[in-house]
């Protein structure tokens, strides 16, 4: 087995290096966090380790893939068209931006979508980092009526329906249910966040907390008490990793398996 190719990929919340034949068929993968190289049947141990040599660090276990857990089997049984796990932050914005005419001038383009997409990506990356603390995260969940849940985070502290607010270098002022960003007219962001959480709660048959995540604001003014909506700066997302006491790991996995199925959201 020669000319193996090594390429990074993210699967099920973990960063891996996949080793493939020139035609693209995977023969092994390296999970650095677990310190394990999983060899598929027919793979040459020596050739795989030679290809991965520049990337290996510390002690590494080499062998067949681990026996799948019940959660793994649930993932494998889900049709790819119904699996929301691969959705990127701001998934719906990608298609619209890719379809823009190439001749559009950058200098005169006032399309807000690039900034919105960047905010989704910044927030999505911060949420994905919570997976190391036992959280599971989905992005851009489509709902009936062209609505979406920007991010759904399921973890020890419960289920969060997170709405993204792009506020780069602008002041944000909250006056429930309105939220003003810069000089733009205030919008009912808190009402939209509550509605998304209500729909998620109905779909999952679980309590869901609405969250408004403000990305890169220069200033954030929030009233003293908002009993039902959590408002966070994007830089405060890592603090969620220290919270717990609501869901056990088995509950998190069960809710995640339900949430990642597109069919869960068809009637909410």
Secondary structure, DSSP 4 states (H G I P E B T S, - for coil): --S-EEEEEEETTEEEEEEE-TTS-EEEEEETTTTEEEEPTT--HHHHHHHHTTT--S--EEEEPPPPPHHHHHHHHS-GGGB-TTPPTTHHHHHHHHTS-TT--TTT---THHHHHHHHHHHHHHHHGGGGGT-EEEEEEE-GGG-EEEEEEEETTEEEEEEEEE-TT-EEEEETTEEEETTSPPB-HHHHHHHHHHHHHHHHTS-EEEEEEEES-SEEE--S--SSEEEEEGGGGGGGGG--SS--HHHHHHHHHHHTBGGGGTT-
